[in-house]
């Protein structure tokens, strides 16, 4: 569950970040402004790592993952619905905020699911799944663009991937670590 849900998120976020500049230039945003969208997403993601690291220690970790994946989905929906630069900036900021949760949440959830003594083995066993699924998104989005002449179908596909990843987390069983004094 952890491997597939996080792999689906990584596959989607990689494709979206890779193709965001092309999407923006295709809808008429000048290249320099389009390129800044990735910087906005990265900045929001850097800040949100702290937020998600704090959050996962205070709420059900599945809820923290839902928030991260759901925020990525919300950001993608904003990107899809806004052909102007300011709307794309808003979408990139929302999307990037959700993306920032992936790294701290992956480690925290894996630790809670498998325990400290099996953490390394569990992470290592997840990598082949995550690597394989993670590689699909970027070329798939490019193929959809080449086939259809736009990113609309790709963005809709990744919306479905995010929904699937969110639903997968429901099946995740975690052992809550004792709270620090």
VMD Tcl script that draws the C-alpha trace (Angstrom):
set ca {
  {0.00 0.00 0.00}
  {2.76 2.43 0.92}
  {4.84 1.56 -2.13}
  {2.01 1.91 -4.63}
  {0.36 5.00 -3.15}
  {3.59 6.96 -2.88}
  {4.78 5.68 -6.27}
  {1.57 6.94 -7.87}
  {2.04 10.32 -6.22}
  {5.67 10.49 -7.32}
  {4.80 9.46 -10.87}
  {2.12 12.13 -11.07}
  {4.08 14.92 -9.44}
  {7.12 14.21 -11.62}
  {5.04 14.38 -14.77}
  {3.26 17.55 -13.72}
  {6.42 19.36 -12.71}
  {8.26 18.20 -15.84}
  {5.48 19.27 -18.22}
  {4.21 22.36 -16.37}
  {6.42 24.80 -18.29}
  {5.39 23.30 -21.65}
  {1.74 23.43 -20.61}
  {2.07 27.08 -19.65}
  {3.86 28.09 -22.87}
  {1.27 26.17 -24.90}
  {-1.49 28.32 -23.43}
  {0.38 31.54 -24.15}
  {2.49 32.23 -21.05}
  {5.95 33.58 -21.97}
  {8.77 31.11 -21.31}
  {10.43 33.07 -18.49}
  {7.15 33.37 -16.60}
  {6.28 29.74 -17.31}
  {9.63 28.60 -15.91}
  {8.98 30.54 -12.71}
  {6.02 28.24 -11.97}
  {8.41 25.42 -11.08}
  {10.26 27.75 -8.72}
  {6.97 28.68 -7.01}
  {6.11 25.00 -6.60}
  {9.59 24.21 -5.24}
  {9.46 27.08 -2.76}
  {6.06 26.02 -1.45}
  {7.29 22.44 -1.22}
  {10.33 23.44 0.79}
  {8.19 25.26 3.34}
  {5.59 22.52 3.55}
  {8.13 19.86 4.50}
  {8.30 21.50 7.89}
  {4.51 21.66 8.12}
  {4.02 18.01 7.18}
  {6.84 16.87 9.46}
  {5.09 18.64 12.34}
  {1.64 17.41 11.27}
  {2.52 13.71 11.00}
  {3.61 13.75 14.66}
  {0.26 15.17 15.79}
  {-2.49 13.54 13.72}
  {-3.23 10.16 12.20}
  {-0.43 9.80 9.62}
  {-2.96 8.61 7.04}
  {-4.72 11.96 7.41}
  {-1.42 13.76 6.80}
  {-0.89 11.69 3.63}
  {-4.46 12.42 2.48}
  {-3.81 16.11 2.99}
  {-0.56 15.94 1.00}
  {-2.04 13.97 -1.89}
  {-5.30 15.95 -1.78}
  {-3.40 19.25 -1.88}
  {-1.47 18.02 -4.91}
  {-4.77 17.10 -6.54}
  {-6.28 20.49 -5.66}
  {-3.26 22.28 -7.12}
  {-3.55 20.27 -10.33}
  {-7.25 21.15 -10.57}
  {-6.40 24.85 -10.20}
  {-3.74 24.49 -12.93}
  {-6.29 22.80 -15.19}
  {-8.92 25.49 -14.70}
  {-6.76 28.60 -14.99}
  {-5.30 29.64 -18.34}
  {-3.79 32.85 -16.92}
  {-0.45 33.33 -15.23}
  {-1.82 34.28 -11.80}
  {-4.05 31.19 -11.76}
  {-1.12 28.99 -12.72}
  {0.97 30.56 -9.95}
  {-1.79 29.79 -7.45}
  {-2.01 26.21 -8.75}
  {1.77 25.77 -8.61}
  {1.88 27.05 -5.02}
  {-0.93 24.74 -3.89}
  {0.51 21.79 -5.80}
  {4.03 22.43 -4.52}
  {2.78 22.66 -0.94}
  {1.31 19.16 -1.27}
  {4.44 17.81 -2.95}
  {6.56 18.92 0.01}
  {4.82 16.40 2.23}
  {5.82 13.35 0.20}
  {9.36 12.90 1.57}
  {8.73 13.35 5.31}
  {5.45 11.43 5.18}
  {6.91 8.48 3.28}
  {9.55 7.90 5.92}
  {7.20 8.47 8.84}
  {4.50 6.17 7.49}
  {7.01 3.45 6.63}
  {8.49 3.65 10.12}
  {5.09 3.38 11.76}
  {4.02 0.49 9.55}
  {7.18 -1.62 9.85}
  {8.97 -0.41 12.95}
  {12.49 0.84 13.47}
  {14.16 -2.57 13.17}
  {12.64 -3.30 9.74}
  {12.65 0.24 8.35}
  {15.67 -0.22 6.06}
  {14.46 -3.53 4.67}
  {10.98 -2.16 4.07}
  {12.30 0.93 2.27}
  {14.60 -1.23 0.15}
  {11.82 -3.63 -0.81}
  {9.56 -0.74 -1.83}
  {12.09 0.80 -4.20}
  {11.58 -1.53 -7.20}
  {7.83 -0.86 -7.16}
  {8.30 2.86 -6.67}
  {10.99 3.06 -9.32}
  {8.92 1.19 -11.90}
  {5.65 3.04 -11.29}
  {7.48 6.34 -10.83}
  {9.04 6.13 -14.27}
  {5.70 5.91 -16.07}
  {4.33 9.43 -15.49}
  {6.73 11.68 -17.38}
  {6.82 9.75 -20.66}
  {3.09 8.99 -20.44}
  {2.26 12.70 -20.19}
  {4.56 13.37 -23.15}
  {2.92 10.61 -25.19}
  {-0.55 11.94 -24.37}
  {0.56 15.42 -25.42}
  {2.03 14.10 -28.68}
  {-1.10 12.07 -29.38}
  {-3.75 14.65 -28.45}
  {-1.91 17.95 -28.92}
  {-2.45 19.06 -25.32}
  {-2.12 18.14 -21.67}
  {-5.84 18.05 -20.76}
  {-6.15 14.27 -20.93}
  {-2.87 13.79 -19.07}
  {-3.98 16.12 -16.26}
  {-7.31 14.28 -16.01}
  {-5.49 10.95 -15.89}
  {-3.26 12.16 -13.04}
  {-6.33 13.41 -11.16}
  {-7.55 9.81 -11.25}
  {-4.16 8.56 -10.11}
  {-4.26 10.90 -7.11}
  {-7.76 9.76 -6.18}
  {-6.60 6.13 -6.38}
  {-3.56 6.86 -4.21}
  {-5.76 8.61 -1.64}
  {-8.14 5.65 -1.54}
  {-5.26 3.17 -1.17}
  {-4.15 4.87 2.04}
  {-7.44 3.78 3.65}
  {-6.10 0.20 3.67}
  {-2.87 1.19 5.45}
  {-2.39 -0.26 8.93}
  {-0.10 1.68 11.22}
  {1.27 1.22 14.72}
  {1.31 4.53 16.51}
  {4.64 5.35 18.11}
  {4.57 6.54 21.72}
  {4.47 10.31 22.04}
  {7.53 12.04 23.47}
  {7.20 13.34 27.02}
}
mol new
graphics top color blue
foreach p $ca { graphics top sphere $p radius 0.5 }
foreach p [lrange $ca 0 end-1] q [lrange $ca 1 end] { graphics top cylinder $p $q radius 0.2 }
display resetview
